[in-house]
Amino acid sequence: MLSIWYDMIKPQLNYWQLAQKVKGDEDVGVKVCVRVQKSKLITRNAQRVAINLIFVDALGGRIHATIPAPYIGQLENYFTEGETYDVNNFVVRRYADMQHGRCFKNDIYIQLNHMTEVMVTGGVDYIQQHVFEFTDLDALYATAHEQKNLIDVVGILEQAGPLTHFRNRIGQEEPCVEFRITDMFTSARAFFYNEMAEEFHQAIQQANQHPIVVIISSCKPQMFSEEPNVTNFQATRFFINPNHEAVDDLRNALSVANAKQLTRL
């Protein structure tokens, strides 16, 4: 499956309005403007199943969008990472009640189709590069039991284990890395598998700012050995020391805590 993540700019209709408008599956003629944020190729049994997308509107609202397999050939080449586009004509659908693994809390998603129109727009530079909705680490226990949607977390890297390997259910050896992050109040375990484990291990070795602050977007909360943790899913991304206010807040909190510690000595 080919997964592409997008930022959405200047929608004619924001996602809250879409949610109010849609009662079931509904064709929507609204035009939106999107910037391609990231692309990642994922295959399932050597077949491309869909293109998964995340749209972010001018108000910071986010929505999952998808291009089903029959329309991949028609639409995938319209999008280039970093470019901006006008997108018109799509269907808004509601998730099934028991559907798990949603990118975030939302009842609806966008489905592109053969009627969808995509045009390069360009010249859009004022949208936030990344939009997150962080879950506090002390809320992981409840979130892991719900297991309905993916979450965003941010934390200071406390410790990281070595890159190891395990055998999956079909006997293939795959890489894995375990690490812990803290938000200054709660510490949480995290596990990355497959290519993301290798990418994360390399990224923290190359980081030039310490302590390392990590943002993990669209990760899966789960329980392991009676302890909540997060792990990577198809839509997961990680960011090492990104330029984001949540990262600045953590660094400032750590500096204050260290200064108080020194005054007590």
PLY file of the C-alpha trace (Angstrom):
ply
format ascii 1.0
element vertex 265
property float x
property float y
property float z
element edge 264
property int vertex1
property int vertex2
end_header
0.00 0.00 0.00
1.32 3.44 -0.93
0.75 5.89 1.91
0.98 9.65 1.44
0.42 12.30 4.12
-0.83 15.78 3.23
-1.39 19.24 4.75
-4.65 20.91 3.74
-4.96 24.65 3.19
-7.85 27.10 2.61
-10.76 24.65 2.49
-14.11 25.98 1.34
-15.65 23.82 4.07
-13.83 22.83 7.27
-14.03 19.34 8.76
-16.39 20.27 11.57
-18.80 21.55 8.93
-18.31 18.35 6.91
-19.18 16.28 9.96
-22.38 18.28 10.48
-23.28 18.03 6.80
-22.80 14.31 6.25
-25.43 11.84 7.51
-24.13 8.84 5.58
-21.98 8.33 2.48
-22.25 11.55 0.56
-20.73 13.09 -2.56
-19.14 16.43 -1.77
-18.22 18.97 -4.44
-16.18 21.17 -2.10
-12.70 22.15 -3.33
-9.72 21.88 -0.99
-6.06 22.84 -1.32
-3.42 20.35 -0.12
0.32 20.26 0.27
2.05 16.86 0.05
3.88 16.39 3.33
5.32 12.87 3.12
5.09 9.76 1.00
5.89 6.20 1.99
5.55 3.01 -0.02
4.00 0.05 1.79
3.05 -3.20 0.09
0.65 -5.93 1.16
1.28 -9.26 -0.51
3.09 -7.31 -3.25
-0.20 -5.54 -4.10
-1.08 -1.88 -3.60
-4.32 -1.74 -1.67
-4.91 2.01 -1.33
-3.28 5.39 -0.91
-3.87 6.69 2.61
-3.79 10.43 3.22
-4.11 12.91 6.06
-5.63 16.32 5.27
-5.18 19.24 7.66
-7.36 22.32 7.24
-6.56 25.96 7.94
-8.04 25.65 11.44
-5.79 22.71 12.31
-8.54 20.12 11.85
-7.42 16.77 10.46
-9.16 14.06 8.47
-8.14 10.73 6.98
-8.50 10.39 3.20
-7.94 7.43 0.91
-7.58 6.53 -2.76
-8.93 3.00 -3.36
-6.92 0.60 -5.50
-8.96 1.10 -8.74
-8.05 4.80 -8.82
-4.39 4.67 -7.76
-3.15 4.68 -11.35
-5.34 7.68 -12.17
-4.43 9.84 -9.16
-1.07 8.92 -7.62
1.10 10.67 -10.22
-0.70 13.96 -9.65
0.98 14.32 -6.26
4.59 15.27 -5.60
5.95 15.68 -2.10
6.22 19.35 -1.12
3.88 20.66 -3.85
0.39 22.13 -3.32
-2.80 21.23 -5.16
-6.47 22.04 -5.46
-8.55 18.87 -5.02
-12.22 18.82 -6.02
-15.00 16.18 -5.96
-14.77 13.37 -3.43
-16.99 11.21 -1.22
-17.24 11.60 2.55
-17.93 8.33 4.39
-18.52 7.33 7.98
-16.32 4.76 9.67
-17.87 1.48 10.74
-18.64 1.54 14.46
-16.10 -1.15 15.31
-13.38 -0.01 12.92
-10.02 0.24 14.72
-6.74 1.89 13.73
-8.22 5.26 12.77
-5.52 7.92 12.37
-7.20 9.99 15.09
-10.61 10.55 16.67
-13.05 11.22 13.88
-16.27 9.68 12.61
-15.77 10.47 8.92
-13.11 10.16 6.24
-12.66 11.31 2.64
-12.53 8.89 -0.29
-11.18 10.11 -3.62
-12.45 8.51 -6.83
-12.57 8.70 -10.63
-14.44 12.03 -10.44
-11.77 13.67 -8.29
-9.94 16.60 -9.91
-6.41 17.57 -8.88
-4.69 20.77 -10.00
-1.32 22.26 -9.03
-1.79 25.54 -7.16
1.59 26.54 -5.65
2.45 29.74 -3.78
1.03 28.55 -0.46
3.51 28.94 2.38
1.58 29.93 5.52
0.14 26.59 6.67
1.69 24.79 9.64
4.14 22.16 8.48
2.87 19.62 11.00
-0.29 19.45 13.11
-0.54 17.17 16.13
-3.05 16.45 18.89
-0.99 15.05 21.74
-2.18 12.45 24.22
-0.69 12.80 27.70
1.44 9.82 28.63
-0.52 9.31 31.84
-3.60 8.69 29.68
-2.02 5.79 27.77
-3.58 3.13 29.98
-7.13 4.22 29.13
-6.26 4.87 25.49
-4.61 1.46 25.08
-7.76 -0.28 26.32
-9.92 1.68 23.91
-7.68 0.88 20.89
-10.00 2.62 18.45
-7.75 5.32 17.03
-4.08 6.13 16.68
-2.56 8.92 18.77
0.25 11.50 18.83
2.72 11.62 21.74
5.74 13.74 22.61
8.47 13.08 25.15
12.10 13.35 26.13
14.07 10.23 25.22
15.03 8.64 28.53
16.73 5.53 27.22
16.96 3.51 24.03
17.89 -0.11 23.71
20.02 -1.61 20.96
18.62 -2.62 17.60
17.53 -6.24 18.01
15.71 -8.79 15.87
12.73 -11.06 16.36
10.86 -13.63 14.32
7.39 -12.65 13.16
4.41 -14.96 12.89
5.60 -16.44 9.60
9.15 -17.01 10.82
10.82 -14.03 9.15
13.46 -12.11 11.09
12.65 -8.42 11.54
14.37 -5.54 13.39
13.01 -4.03 16.61
14.04 -1.26 18.99
12.62 -0.49 22.45
12.91 2.92 24.09
11.31 5.08 26.78
10.08 8.66 26.66
8.93 10.99 29.44
6.86 14.17 29.56
8.44 15.11 32.92
5.55 13.49 34.80
5.05 10.05 33.25
7.42 7.62 31.57
6.21 5.33 28.77
7.64 2.44 26.77
7.70 2.47 22.99
8.49 -0.21 20.41
9.35 0.32 16.76
9.48 -2.57 14.31
10.74 -3.22 10.79
12.16 -0.31 8.76
11.05 2.26 11.31
13.15 0.54 13.98
16.24 0.90 11.80
15.42 4.50 10.87
14.85 5.48 14.51
18.02 3.77 15.72
20.07 5.62 13.11
18.33 8.94 13.74
19.05 9.04 17.47
22.69 8.11 16.81
22.98 11.10 14.49
21.08 13.58 16.68
23.22 16.61 17.56
20.98 18.10 20.27
20.59 16.46 23.66
18.49 15.49 25.45
16.61 14.20 22.43
12.92 15.08 22.21
10.75 12.75 20.15
7.34 13.32 18.57
5.54 10.18 17.40
2.46 10.79 15.26
-0.32 8.31 14.51
1.13 5.58 16.72
-0.79 2.67 18.19
-1.41 2.49 21.96
-1.44 -1.03 23.36
-0.86 -3.10 26.50
2.25 -5.25 26.95
3.12 -7.08 30.19
0.32 -5.15 31.92
1.97 -1.84 30.99
0.73 0.59 28.33
3.06 1.45 25.48
3.01 2.78 21.93
4.18 1.15 18.71
4.34 1.96 15.03
1.45 1.43 12.63
1.14 2.02 8.89
0.55 5.77 9.31
3.17 6.31 12.04
5.92 8.90 11.70
8.56 10.04 14.19
10.36 13.38 14.49
13.68 13.88 16.30
14.15 17.35 17.85
11.64 19.00 15.49
10.93 22.73 15.49
7.65 22.63 17.41
6.25 24.48 20.41
5.61 21.23 22.30
9.31 20.41 22.02
10.25 23.90 23.23
7.87 23.56 26.18
9.48 20.27 27.24
12.99 21.69 26.99
11.97 24.74 29.02
10.34 22.55 31.68
13.48 20.43 31.87
15.68 23.52 32.23
13.53 24.82 35.08
13.60 21.44 36.81
17.40 21.23 36.47
17.81 24.78 37.79
15.69 23.98 40.84
17.73 20.86 41.43
20.96 22.87 41.38
19.66 25.40 43.92
18.99 22.56 46.35
22.60 21.36 46.23
0 1
1 2
2 3
3 4
4 5
5 6
6 7
7 8
8 9
9 10
10 11
11 12
12 13
13 14
14 15
15 16
16 17
17 18
18 19
19 20
20 21
21 22
22 23
23 24
24 25
25 26
26 27
27 28
28 29
29 30
30 31
31 32
32 33
33 34
34 35
35 36
36 37
37 38
38 39
39 40
40 41
41 42
42 43
43 44
44 45
45 46
46 47
47 48
48 49
49 50
50 51
51 52
52 53
53 54
54 55
55 56
56 57
57 58
58 59
59 60
60 61
61 62
62 63
63 64
64 65
65 66
66 67
67 68
68 69
69 70
70 71
71 72
72 73
73 74
74 75
75 76
76 77
77 78
78 79
79 80
80 81
81 82
82 83
83 84
84 85
85 86
86 87
87 88
88 89
89 90
90 91
91 92
92 93
93 94
94 95
95 96
96 97
97 98
98 99
99 100
100 101
101 102
102 103
103 104
104 105
105 106
106 107
107 108
108 109
109 110
110 111
111 112
112 113
113 114
114 115
115 116
116 117
117 118
118 119
119 120
120 121
121 122
122 123
123 124
124 125
125 126
126 127
127 128
128 129
129 130
130 131
131 132
132 133
133 134
134 135
135 136
136 137
137 138
138 139
139 140
140 141
141 142
142 143
143 144
144 145
145 146
146 147
147 148
148 149
149 150
150 151
151 152
152 153
153 154
154 155
155 156
156 157
157 158
158 159
159 160
160 161
161 162
162 163
163 164
164 165
165 166
166 167
167 168
168 169
169 170
170 171
171 172
172 173
173 174
174 175
175 176
176 177
177 178
178 179
179 180
180 181
181 182
182 183
183 184
184 185
185 186
186 187
187 188
188 189
189 190
190 191
191 192
192 193
193 194
194 195
195 196
196 197
197 198
198 199
199 200
200 201
201 202
202 203
203 204
204 205
205 206
206 207
207 208
208 209
209 210
210 211
211 212
212 213
213 214
214 215
215 216
216 217
217 218
218 219
219 220
220 221
221 222
222 223
223 224
224 225
225 226
226 227
227 228
228 229
229 230
230 231
231 232
232 233
233 234
234 235
235 236
236 237
237 238
238 239
239 240
240 241
241 242
242 243
243 244
244 245
245 246
246 247
247 248
248 249
249 250
250 251
251 252
252 253
253 254
254 255
255 256
256 257
257 258
258 259
259 260
260 261
261 262
262 263
263 264
